[in-house]
Amino acid sequence: MKPRLLLIGFLFVFASAAADGDAVFKSRCAACHGSDGKGNPTIGTPDFTSPKTQSDISDAAIVDTITNGRKGTIMPSWKGKLSDEEIAAVAAYVRSLGRKSQRP
């Protein structure tokens, strides 16, 4: 396993102890992504509760997108604004939104 992927996995496991991904998401991301993570199609933000969205993006891609933003979109870079632990916690929270949508 590559060291970066190992680090990402480690951060995912321990993110909740260091930062509250739900709280960071709601304070920093909900304006565009919705407090429920369902996104806003009018501005092009994805529905993180969608199984398709969840299957189309890797854990590393989620971390990279939060860290570096997405060129050509409204997604900003959070590098230097959020700690590595906060980024990992938000990424884990984003992933958890897909699991929540699969519950009966």
Secondary structure by P-SEA (a helix, b strand, c coil): ccaaaaaaaaaaaaccccccaaaaaaacccccccccccccccccccccccaaaaaaccaaaaaaaaaccccccccccccccccaaaaaaaaaaaaaaaaaaacc
